[in-house]
Amino acid sequence: MIETLNKTEASHPSPTGEGREGTEGPLWEVFIRSKQGLDHKHVGSLHATDAKMAIENARDVYTRRMEGVSIWVVESKNIHASNPDEAASMYDPANDKVYRHPTFYNLPDELKHM
């Protein structure tokens, strides 16, 4: 049964590159903006040979029900991120700028929601 599934996947590769061996192309990260004015959100990844193919595959895979108004694709190798384990030291300089905290401001009593 497992061999049959693997043969089926290889003969009908998915748009995300699963089931393909050696021909999937680079990995792309996909970001979709669902409505005008909202931020793009990361929705997943897929393999494609170039940016045009990545956008077309992203449209087919992630916006089948007209959820998106804009698609961004970024080749995964071009994304550089901080290490979450080092967050304390990375954001530590913000703590020494106490003037950025609202505790130094006197608000009038009439102001109920701030």
C-alpha positions as a Markdown table, in Angstrom:
| # | Residue | x | y | z |
|---|---|---|---|---|
| 1 | Met | 0.0 | 0.0 | 0.0 |
| 2 | Ile | 2.8 | 2.5 | 0.8 |
| 3 | Glu | 4.6 | 1.7 | -2.5 |
| 4 | Thr | 1.4 | 2.4 | -4.4 |
| 5 | Leu | 0.9 | 5.8 | -2.6 |
| 6 | Asn | 4.5 | 6.8 | -3.3 |
| 7 | Lys | 4.1 | 5.9 | -7.0 |
| 8 | Thr | 0.9 | 7.9 | -7.2 |
| 9 | Glu | 2.5 | 10.9 | -5.6 |
| 10 | Ala | 5.4 | 10.8 | -7.9 |
| 11 | Ser | 3.2 | 10.6 | -11.0 |
| 12 | His | 1.0 | 13.4 | -9.8 |
| 13 | Pro | 3.2 | 15.9 | -7.9 |
| 14 | Ser | 1.4 | 18.5 | -5.8 |
| 15 | Pro | 1.9 | 22.2 | -6.5 |
| 16 | Thr | 3.9 | 22.5 | -3.3 |
| 17 | Gly | 6.6 | 20.2 | -4.6 |
| 18 | Glu | 5.7 | 17.2 | -2.4 |
| 19 | Gly | 6.3 | 13.9 | -4.2 |
| 20 | Arg | 8.9 | 15.4 | -6.7 |
| 21 | Glu | 12.4 | 14.2 | -6.6 |
| 22 | Gly | 15.1 | 16.6 | -7.7 |
| 23 | Thr | 12.9 | 18.8 | -9.9 |
| 24 | Glu | 11.0 | 20.9 | -7.4 |
| 25 | Gly | 13.1 | 24.0 | -7.6 |
| 26 | Pro | 13.8 | 26.3 | -4.7 |
| 27 | Leu | 11.6 | 26.8 | -1.7 |
| 28 | Trp | 9.4 | 29.9 | -1.6 |
| 29 | Glu | 7.5 | 31.4 | 1.3 |
| 30 | Val | 4.0 | 32.7 | 0.5 |
| 31 | Phe | 2.3 | 35.7 | 2.0 |
| 32 | Ile | -1.3 | 36.6 | 1.3 |
| 33 | Arg | -3.2 | 39.8 | 2.0 |
| 34 | Ser | -6.8 | 38.9 | 2.5 |
| 35 | Lys | -8.5 | 42.3 | 2.2 |
| 36 | Gln | -7.4 | 45.8 | 1.1 |
| 37 | Gly | -5.5 | 47.6 | 3.8 |
| 38 | Leu | -4.6 | 44.5 | 5.9 |
| 39 | Asp | -1.1 | 43.1 | 6.4 |
| 40 | His | 0.2 | 40.2 | 4.4 |
| 41 | Lys | 0.2 | 37.0 | 6.4 |
| 42 | His | 2.5 | 34.0 | 6.0 |
| 43 | Val | 0.4 | 31.2 | 4.8 |
| 44 | Gly | 2.9 | 28.5 | 3.9 |
| 45 | Ser | 5.7 | 27.4 | 1.5 |
| 46 | Leu | 6.0 | 25.8 | -1.9 |
| 47 | His | 8.5 | 24.8 | -4.4 |
| 48 | Ala | 8.8 | 26.5 | -7.8 |
| 49 | Thr | 11.4 | 27.1 | -10.4 |
| 50 | Asp | 10.9 | 30.9 | -10.5 |
| 51 | Ala | 8.9 | 33.8 | -9.0 |
| 52 | Lys | 6.2 | 33.7 | -11.7 |
| 53 | Met | 5.6 | 30.0 | -11.1 |
| 54 | Ala | 5.7 | 30.5 | -7.3 |
| 55 | Ile | 2.9 | 33.2 | -7.6 |
| 56 | Glu | 0.8 | 31.1 | -9.9 |
| 57 | Asn | 1.2 | 28.0 | -7.6 |
| 58 | Ala | 0.5 | 30.1 | -4.5 |
| 59 | Arg | -2.7 | 31.4 | -6.2 |
| 60 | Asp | -3.8 | 27.9 | -6.9 |
| 61 | Val | -2.9 | 26.4 | -3.5 |
| 62 | Tyr | -3.7 | 29.2 | -1.1 |
| 63 | Thr | -6.4 | 31.3 | -2.7 |
| 64 | Arg | -8.8 | 28.8 | -4.2 |
| 65 | Arg | -11.9 | 30.5 | -2.7 |
| 66 | Met | -10.9 | 34.1 | -3.6 |
| 67 | Glu | -9.5 | 34.8 | -0.1 |
| 68 | Gly | -6.7 | 37.0 | -1.3 |
| 69 | Val | -6.2 | 40.3 | -3.0 |
| 70 | Ser | -2.4 | 40.3 | -3.1 |
| 71 | Ile | 0.3 | 37.6 | -3.1 |
| 72 | Trp | 3.9 | 37.9 | -2.1 |
| 73 | Val | 6.5 | 35.2 | -2.6 |
| 74 | Val | 10.0 | 35.3 | -1.3 |
| 75 | Glu | 12.6 | 32.7 | -1.9 |
| 76 | Ser | 13.3 | 31.1 | 1.5 |
| 77 | Lys | 17.1 | 31.5 | 1.2 |
| 78 | Asn | 16.6 | 35.3 | 1.1 |
| 79 | Ile | 14.9 | 35.4 | 4.5 |
| 80 | His | 17.1 | 36.2 | 7.5 |
| 81 | Ala | 15.6 | 36.0 | 10.9 |
| 82 | Ser | 16.7 | 36.6 | 14.5 |
| 83 | Asn | 16.9 | 33.6 | 16.9 |
| 84 | Pro | 13.9 | 33.5 | 19.3 |
| 85 | Asp | 16.2 | 32.1 | 22.0 |
| 86 | Glu | 18.2 | 35.4 | 21.9 |
| 87 | Ala | 15.1 | 37.7 | 22.1 |
| 88 | Ala | 16.0 | 38.9 | 25.6 |
| 89 | Ser | 19.4 | 40.2 | 24.6 |
| 90 | Met | 18.1 | 41.5 | 21.2 |
| 91 | Tyr | 15.3 | 43.6 | 22.7 |
| 92 | Asp | 17.2 | 44.5 | 25.9 |
| 93 | Pro | 18.2 | 48.0 | 24.7 |
| 94 | Ala | 14.6 | 49.1 | 24.6 |
| 95 | Asn | 14.2 | 48.6 | 28.3 |
| 96 | Asp | 16.8 | 51.3 | 29.1 |
| 97 | Lys | 14.7 | 53.9 | 27.3 |
| 98 | Val | 12.2 | 54.4 | 30.1 |
| 99 | Tyr | 10.9 | 57.6 | 28.5 |
| 100 | Arg | 9.1 | 55.4 | 26.0 |
| 101 | His | 6.9 | 53.9 | 28.7 |
| 102 | Pro | 3.7 | 55.7 | 29.4 |
| 103 | Thr | 4.2 | 55.7 | 33.2 |
| 104 | Phe | 5.8 | 59.1 | 33.1 |
| 105 | Tyr | 2.8 | 60.9 | 31.8 |
| 106 | Asn | 0.0 | 62.3 | 33.9 |
| 107 | Leu | -3.3 | 61.8 | 32.3 |
| 108 | Pro | -6.4 | 63.8 | 33.1 |
| 109 | Asp | -9.1 | 62.0 | 35.1 |
| 110 | Glu | -11.6 | 62.7 | 32.3 |
| 111 | Leu | -9.6 | 60.5 | 30.0 |
| 112 | Lys | -11.2 | 57.0 | 30.5 |
| 113 | His | -9.7 | 55.0 | 27.6 |
| 114 | Met | -6.0 | 55.2 | 26.8 |
